[in-house]
């Protein structure tokens, strides 16, 4: 696998298995070209609005 994880790990991620560590999820996401970032919950709605405005402006 290009992501460096076993096929069973992909299956477990897809199934939402609680046994998959965040490190493996991030490793697979990185291999797929997906990025994540974390913000405080109190700022989530404002940031979503700002992102939506920026996307609409493109």
Residue pairs with C-beta under 8 A, 6 or more apart in sequence:
1 7
1 10
2 31
3 27
3 28
3 30
3 31
3 32
4 27
4 31
5 24
5 27
5 28
9 20
9 24
9 28
10 28
12 19
12 20
13 20
13 24
13 25
13 28
26 36
29 35
29 36
39 47
